[in-house]
Amino acid sequence: MRRRAMAKMASAGRAPISALFYHRVADTHPNDWTIGCDGFERHVDYCRQNFDLVSLSEIQNRCTTGQSYRPAVSFTFDDGYAENCDFAIPLLVSHQIPCTYFVSLQNILTGQSFGHDLQAGQPLPVNTIKEVRQMADAGIEIGLHSLTHIDFDEVTCRKTLKREITDAKAQLADLVGHPIRYFAFPFGLPKQLTPQAIEMVHEAGMLGFCSAYGAYNLVGQDPFHIRRIHGDGNFERLENWLTFDQRKLLNQPVIEYNLSERPTEQTARFPIASLPSTWTSTAAIHPPAETT
């Protein structure tokens, strides 16, 4: 039934696009935000065999143009764990698979382990600026995951928003020598996706933001909001998501925000003129995902 439904959507140019997010790929110190190397390679092999592998800008392009004739997957990472450079990133680069790597800038600058690892009693190494720059030079798109991995549900001060998003974006671009075009919200649940923070992402000149609560990207949806699915270590759950379970379209949250003006970056692949100044964004949230 799913194969037939997917084939029907694809023939109409409306095949769903999934964006997977990971945190750490390693075989040591397992935790809820780590997947082993063999498990990650299984994900990569499965996706190579069954989907177009695309960038975030191609997700936006397909959602906007209605030319999605094959189901697709995009790979992303959050936080910036050093072990990702040992196996996961070289694997993606060797297969020329598009990937966006979101980093929390302050941790990268200081070398301080992430707060959730410290709370768990297991500090883990983070990427260095040199590693992030090398990834960018190898073709990995570097994105921003805020300055301090802040919970935007608790932020109302515009000065703080500017420091966490706009200023951090400019600093990260200078450090890696490449433009920073995308932002991923820490935690990434609907309550963190505040209109004020989304507006700041837009004012900073970025082309889109990523959530992390589990949803598909579908033709006709708001392309500024890229919805992501956890790269689940349980392969059966991952396969269930990627074969497009229409039940997951139920109970969709409504995320509303206003964009005062449109982005102007010339590298955008989707038609900027088609973006309205006001969006009501909906996406599936069944089941909700625990994220960091």
VOPAGU-2260 file (C-alpha; in pm, 1 decimal, decimal comma):
REM VOPAGU-2260
SITE   aa  ch    i         X         Y         Z
SITE  MET   A    0       0,0       0,0       0,0
SITE  ARG   A    1     278,6     241,1      83,5
SITE  ARG   A    2     464,2     162,4    -237,2
SITE  ARG   A    3     151,8     232,0    -439,7
SITE  ALA   A    4      82,9     554,2    -253,3
SITE  MET   A    5     443,3     668,1    -296,4
SITE  ALA   A    6     437,7     585,2    -668,6
SITE  LYS   A    7     118,2     787,0    -712,9
SITE  MET   A    8     266,6    1088,7    -532,9
SITE  ALA   A    9     589,7    1063,7    -730,2
SITE  SER   A   10     413,6    1049,0   -1067,2
SITE  ALA   A   11     237,5    1372,0    -977,9
SITE  GLY   A   12     565,4    1538,2    -877,5
SITE  ARG   A   13     470,9    1531,6    -509,5
SITE  ALA   A   14     702,5    1267,0    -362,8
SITE  PRO   A   15     785,2    1339,6       2,5
SITE  ILE   A   16    1133,2    1454,0     106,3
SITE  SER   A   17    1277,1    1352,8     442,6
SITE  ALA   A   18    1557,9    1531,0     626,4
SITE  LEU   A   19    1734,6    1307,6     877,7
SITE  PHE   A   20    1919,9    1452,7    1175,1
SITE  TYR   A   21    2193,5    1287,2    1379,4
SITE  HIS   A   22    2412,7    1404,4    1664,5
SITE  ARG   A   23    2699,4    1161,9    1718,0
SITE  VAL   A   24    2819,2     854,2    1526,7
SITE  ALA   A   25    3055,8     647,5    1741,8
SITE  ASP   A   26    3098,8     304,2    1897,7
SITE  THR   A   27    3206,0     429,6    2241,6
SITE  HIS   A   28    2999,2     581,1    2524,4
SITE  PRO   A   29    2655,8     496,5    2378,1
SITE  ASN   A   30    2366,8     721,4    2474,4
SITE  ASP   A   31    2031,7     840,1    2338,2
SITE  TRP   A   32    2195,3    1078,0    2090,5
SITE  THR   A   33    2458,4     838,0    1956,7
SITE  ILE   A   34    2433,3     576,9    1681,5
SITE  GLY   A   35    2704,3     318,6    1616,0
SITE  CYS   A   36    2914,5     321,0    1301,2
SITE  ASP   A   37    2758,0       2,8    1161,6
SITE  GLY   A   38    2409,2     136,9    1224,5
SITE  PHE   A   39    2485,3     465,3    1051,8
SITE  GLU   A   40    2639,4     287,8     753,8
SITE  ARG   A   41    2323,7      77,1     726,4
SITE  HIS   A   42    2119,1     398,1     712,8
SITE  VAL   A   43    2344,0     538,0     441,4
SITE  ASP   A   44    2332,2     220,7     231,1
SITE  TYR   A   45    1953,2     197,9     262,9
SITE  CYS   A   46    1906,9     559,6     159,9
SITE  ARG   A   47    2149,9     529,7    -132,3
SITE  GLN   A   48    1952,5     233,7    -264,8
SITE  ASN   A   49    1604,2     378,4    -225,2
SITE  PHE   A   50    1611,8     758,6    -240,6
SITE  ASP   A   51    1755,7    1061,0    -412,2
SITE  LEU   A   52    2010,7    1210,0    -172,6
SITE  VAL   A   53    1974,4    1586,7    -176,4
SITE  SER   A   54    2083,8    1909,8      -9,5
SITE  LEU   A   55    1860,8    2135,0     199,3
SITE  SER   A   56    1837,5    2379,1     -89,3
SITE  GLU   A   57    1707,3    2099,2    -312,3
SITE  ILE   A   58    1440,7    2020,2     -52,5
SITE  GLN   A   59    1330,9    2382,3     -76,7
SITE  ASN   A   60    1344,4    2370,8    -453,9
SITE  ARG   A   61    1123,9    2061,9    -475,3
SITE  CYS   A   62     873,2    2192,8    -222,4
SITE  THR   A   63     842,9    2517,8    -415,2
SITE  THR   A   64     842,2    2400,5    -777,0
SITE  GLY   A   65     631,5    2086,4    -739,5
SITE  GLN   A   66     896,9    1883,5    -919,7
SITE  SER   A   67     952,7    1602,3    -672,6
SITE  TYR   A   68     936,6    1291,3    -888,6
SITE  ARG   A   69    1128,7    1060,5    -655,8
SITE  PRO   A   70    1130,3    1034,1    -276,6
SITE  ALA   A   71    1442,0    1196,0    -135,8
SITE  VAL   A   72    1648,0    1215,6     182,9
SITE  SER   A   73    1886,4    1478,4     316,4
SITE  PHE   A   74    2145,5    1409,9     589,4
SITE  THR   A   75    2209,3    1661,9     868,4
SITE  PHE   A   76    2397,3    1667,8    1200,7
SITE  ASP   A   77    2349,0    1885,2    1509,8
SITE  ASP   A   78    2585,9    2004,3    1784,0
SITE  GLY   A   79    2935,3    1918,9    1654,4
SITE  TYR   A   80    3085,8    1601,5    1801,1
SITE  ALA   A   81    3451,0    1529,1    1721,6
SITE  GLU   A   82    3392,9    1156,2    1657,3
SITE  ASN   A   83    3179,6    1237,4    1354,1
SITE  CYS   A   84    3502,8    1313,8    1169,1
SITE  ASP   A   85    3631,2     961,9    1233,7
SITE  PHE   A   86    3370,5     768,2    1035,7
SITE  ALA   A   87    3042,1     939,2     947,5
SITE  ILE   A   88    3165,5    1246,2     761,3
SITE  PRO   A   89    3436,2    1058,7     563,6
SITE  LEU   A   90    3169,9     803,9     464,1
SITE  LEU   A   91    2936,0    1073,6     334,2
SITE  VAL   A   92    3216,2    1255,6     154,2
SITE  SER   A   93    3341,0     935,0      -9,2
SITE  HIS   A   94    2993,8     870,0    -152,0
SITE  GLN   A   95    2946,1    1239,8    -241,6
SITE  ILE   A   96    2630,7    1256,3     -30,2
SITE  PRO   A   97    2507,6    1609,6      50,1
SITE  CYS   A   98    2516,5    1688,8     420,1
SITE  THR   A   99    2453,4    1993,1     639,6
SITE  TYR   A  100    2648,3    2003,8     966,1
SITE  PHE   A  101    2505,6    2238,0    1231,1
SITE  VAL   A  102    2743,8    2346,3    1506,7
SITE  SER   A  103    2699,5    2524,2    1839,2
SITE  LEU   A  104    2961,9    2792,3    1800,4
SITE  GLN   A  105    3067,5    2851,4    2161,6
SITE  ASN   A  106    3143,1    2482,6    2219,4
SITE  ILE   A  107    3350,6    2472,7    1901,2
SITE  LEU   A  108    3542,9    2782,7    2007,2
SITE  THR   A  109    3611,9    2676,5    2365,7
SITE  GLY   A  110    3631,6    2299,2    2333,9
SITE  GLN   A  111    3382,1    2271,4    2619,2
SITE  SER   A  112    3169,9    1955,3    2614,0
SITE  PHE   A  113    2796,2    1999,2    2564,3
SITE  GLY   A  114    2583,2    2063,6    2870,3
SITE  HIS   A  115    2373,0    1751,4    2822,5
SITE  ASP   A  116    2689,2    1537,0    2823,4
SITE  LEU   A  117    2821,2    1705,2    3135,7
SITE  GLN   A  118    2486,7    1648,2    3307,6
SITE  ALA   A  119    2504,7    1280,9    3209,2
SITE  GLY   A  120    2848,9    1256,4    3366,2
SITE  GLN   A  121    3018,7    1178,1    3035,2
SITE  PRO   A  122    3193,9    1477,6    2874,6
SITE  LEU   A  123    3255,4    1403,1    2507,9
SITE  PRO   A  124    3496,9    1578,7    2269,8
SITE  VAL   A  125    3363,9    1843,6    2033,8
SITE  ASN   A  126    3483,4    1950,9    1691,5
SITE  THR   A  127    3757,2    2207,7    1652,9
SITE  ILE   A  128    3735,1    2502,4    1416,9
SITE  LYS   A  129    4001,0    2332,8    1203,8
SITE  GLU   A  130    3782,0    2022,9    1166,3
SITE  VAL   A  131    3476,4    2229,1    1080,1
SITE  ARG   A  132    3675,9    2423,7     821,2
SITE  GLN   A  133    3807,1    2099,6     670,7
SITE  MET   A  134    3451,8    1965,9     644,4
SITE  ALA   A  135    3341,1    2283,5     468,8
SITE  ASP   A  136    3633,2    2260,5     226,7
SITE  ALA   A  137    3535,9    1897,8     153,0
SITE  GLY   A  138    3185,0    2005,3      48,8
SITE  ILE   A  139    2991,4    1965,4     374,5
SITE  GLU   A  140    2756,6    2259,7     425,3
SITE  ILE   A  141    2815,4    2416,2     766,6
SITE  GLY   A  142    2509,0    2554,2     944,1
SITE  LEU   A  143    2451,8    2731,5    1273,9
SITE  HIS   A  144    2301,6    2562,9    1580,8
SITE  SER   A  145    2306,0    2889,4    1780,9
SITE  LEU   A  146    2591,0    3035,5    1982,6
SITE  THR   A  147    2532,6    2856,0    2313,8
SITE  HIS   A  148    2279,4    2579,4    2235,4
SITE  ILE   A  149    2017,3    2799,0    2398,7
SITE  ASP   A  150    1652,0    2707,0    2456,8
SITE  PHE   A  151    1469,1    2967,7    2248,6
SITE  ASP   A  152    1146,2    2896,8    2432,7
SITE  GLU   A  153    1301,6    3091,8    2719,3
SITE  VAL   A  154    1430,3    3387,1    2512,7
SITE  THR   A  155    1235,2    3708,7    2454,2
SITE  CYS   A  156    1520,2    3962,6    2451,8
SITE  ARG   A  157    1599,3    4079,6    2098,6
SITE  LYS   A  158    1960,6    4150,4    2198,8
SITE  THR   A  159    2003,3    3787,3    2304,5
SITE  LEU   A  160    1844,3    3664,5    1982,4
SITE  LYS   A  161    2083,9    3877,7    1779,6
SITE  ARG   A  162    2384,9    3745,4    1970,0
SITE  GLU   A  163    2272,7    3381,7    1939,8
SITE  ILE   A  164    2181,8    3398,2    1570,9
SITE  THR   A  165    2296,6    3701,0    1370,9
SITE  ASP   A  166    2630,3    3766,9    1539,3
SITE  ALA   A  167    2711,0    3396,2    1569,3
SITE  LYS   A  168    2634,6    3344,4    1200,9
SITE  ALA   A  169    2877,2    3617,0    1097,5
SITE  GLN   A  170    3150,7    3486,4    1326,4
SITE  LEU   A  171    3108,8    3126,3    1209,5
SITE  ALA   A  172    3124,7    3233,3     844,1
SITE  ASP   A  173    3450,9    3418,3     908,9
SITE  LEU   A  174    3598,5    3118,8    1089,9
SITE  VAL   A  175    3515,5    2856,1     826,1
SITE  GLY   A  176    3554,1    3076,5     519,1
SITE  HIS   A  177    3215,2    2975,0     377,4
SITE  PRO   A  178    2868,5    3133,3     391,5
SITE  ILE   A  179    2629,7    3012,1     661,5
SITE  ARG   A  180    2294,2    2963,2     494,0
SITE  TYR   A  181    2088,1    2749,7     733,7
SITE  PHE   A  182    1997,5    2744,3    1101,8
SITE  ALA   A  183    1885,7    2449,9    1318,7
SITE  PHE   A  184    1699,3    2522,5    1640,3
SITE  PRO   A  185    1843,7    2352,0    1949,5
SITE  PHE   A  186    1585,4    2101,5    2078,8
SITE  GLY   A  187    1382,1    2187,3    1766,3
SITE  LEU   A  188    1035,1    2130,7    1911,2
SITE  PRO   A  189     739,8    2357,7    1829,0
SITE  LYS   A  190     777,4    2556,5    2151,4
SITE  GLN   A  191    1132,2    2657,7    2052,3
SITE  LEU   A  192    1019,2    2780,6    1709,1
SITE  THR   A  193     912,0    3123,0    1827,8
SITE  PRO   A  194     811,9    3392,4    1576,2
SITE  GLN   A  195    1080,1    3624,5    1714,4
SITE  ALA   A  196    1359,5    3370,9    1669,7
SITE  ILE   A  197    1243,9    3273,0    1320,2
SITE  GLU   A  198    1230,4    3639,1    1222,5
SITE  MET   A  199    1587,5    3683,2    1347,4
SITE  VAL   A  200    1701,9    3385,1    1137,7
SITE  HIS   A  201    1542,5    3555,1     839,2
SITE  GLU   A  202    1688,2    3897,4     919,2
SITE  ALA   A  203    2031,8    3736,8     943,5
SITE  GLY   A  204    2000,8    3646,8     574,7
SITE  MET   A  205    1977,6    3271,9     614,1
SITE  LEU   A  206    1776,8    3073,2     362,7
SITE  GLY   A  207    1590,0    2851,1     605,1
SITE  PHE   A  208    1563,4    2691,2     947,6
SITE  CYS   A  209    1533,8    2330,2    1060,0
SITE  SER   A  210    1306,6    2183,8    1325,0
SITE  ALA   A  211    1359,2    1841,3    1482,9
SITE  TYR   A  212    1025,0    1702,6    1596,7
SITE  GLY   A  213     952,6    1457,0    1317,2
SITE  ALA   A  214     775,8    1555,9     995,6
SITE  TYR   A  215     796,5    1525,7     618,8
SITE  ASN   A  216     870,9    1798,9     367,1
SITE  LEU   A  217     590,4    1805,8     112,2
SITE  VAL   A  218     528,9    1996,2    -207,7
SITE  GLY   A  219     342,6    2319,2    -140,1
SITE  GLN   A  220     466,5    2358,2     217,4
SITE  ASP   A  221     658,4    2657,3     346,7
SITE  PRO   A  222    1015,8    2605,5     215,0
SITE  PHE   A  223    1172,4    2834,3     478,4
SITE  HIS   A  224    1090,8    2569,6     742,0
SITE  ILE   A  225    1272,1    2239,2     681,6
SITE  ARG   A  226    1124,0    1956,8     886,0
SITE  ARG   A  227    1348,5    1679,4    1012,1
SITE  ILE   A  228    1323,5    1321,0    1136,3
SITE  HIS   A  229    1555,6    1162,4    1390,3
SITE  GLY   A  230    1801,7     912,9    1241,8
SITE  ASP   A  231    1666,1     644,5    1471,5
SITE  GLY   A  232    1903,7     371,5    1583,8
SITE  ASN   A  233    1610,7     127,6    1558,7
SITE  PHE   A  234    1617,4      53,5    1185,6
SITE  GLU   A  235    1254,6     -62,3    1173,5
SITE  ARG   A  236    1137,3     274,8    1307,2
SITE  LEU   A  237    1356,4     458,8    1057,6
SITE  GLU   A  238    1222,2     246,9     771,9
SITE  ASN   A  239     867,3     313,6     890,2
SITE  TRP   A  240     926,5     688,4     866,0
SITE  LEU   A  241    1102,3     683,3     531,0
SITE  THR   A  242     844,9     465,3     355,7
SITE  PHE   A  243     595,8     748,5     425,2
SITE  ASP   A  244     339,0     665,7     688,7
SITE  GLN   A  245      41,1     893,3     619,5
SITE  ARG   A  246     -76,9     850,7     979,3
SITE  LYS   A  247     213,6    1075,9    1074,9
SITE  LEU   A  248      37,0    1365,0     900,6
SITE  LEU   A  249    -222,2    1368,0    1177,0
SITE  ASN   A  250    -211,9    1604,1    1475,3
SITE  GLN   A  251      -3,1    1861,0    1295,6
SITE  PRO   A  252     111,4    2162,4    1498,2
SITE  VAL   A  253      64,3    2507,4    1350,6
SITE  ILE   A  254     374,6    2724,3    1350,7
SITE  GLU   A  255     303,0    3084,9    1258,9
SITE  TYR   A  256     553,6    3360,1    1190,3
SITE  ASN   A  257     590,3    3678,3     987,0
SITE  LEU   A  258     884,1    3760,9     762,7
SITE  SER   A  259     929,2    4133,1     715,3
SITE  GLU   A  260    1126,9    4098,5     394,4
SITE  ARG   A  261    1250,8    3816,8     176,1
SITE  PRO   A  262    1608,4    3683,2     171,6
SITE  THR   A  263    1819,4    3804,4    -117,8
SITE  GLU   A  264    2114,0    3563,2    -130,4
SITE  GLN   A  265    2180,5    3478,8    -492,5
SITE  THR   A  266    2283,0    3120,7    -414,6
SITE  ALA   A  267    1924,3    3025,0    -331,0
SITE  ARG   A  268    1800,3    2755,3    -567,0
SITE  PHE   A  269    1430,7    2796,4    -500,5
SITE  PRO   A  270    1233,6    3093,7    -640,3
SITE  ILE   A  271    1270,2    3361,2    -373,2
SITE  ALA   A  272     990,4    3566,3    -525,8
SITE  SER   A  273     743,8    3289,0    -444,1
SITE  LEU   A  274     795,8    3320,7     -68,0
SITE  PRO   A  275     511,2    3511,8      98,9
SITE  SER   A  276     582,6    3750,4     383,2
SITE  THR   A  277     353,6    3557,5     619,4
SITE  TRP   A  278     359,5    3182,5     670,3
SITE  THR   A  279     144,4    2935,4     855,2
SITE  SER   A  280     358,2    2626,6     875,1
SITE  THR   A  281     219,3    2281,6     961,0
SITE  ALA   A  282     396,7    1948,4     997,4
SITE  ALA   A  283     337,6    1608,1    1149,7
SITE  ILE   A  284     434,4    1549,8    1509,9
SITE  HIS   A  285     349,5    1180,1    1560,3
SITE  PRO   A  286     534,6    1055,8    1751,2
SITE  PRO   A  287     724,6    1343,9    1916,6
SITE  ALA   A  288    1101,1    1297,2    1929,0
SITE  GLU   A  289    1341,1    1350,9    2214,4
SITE  THR   A  290    1617,5    1577,6    2082,5
SITE  THR   A  291    1923,0    1756,0    2215,0
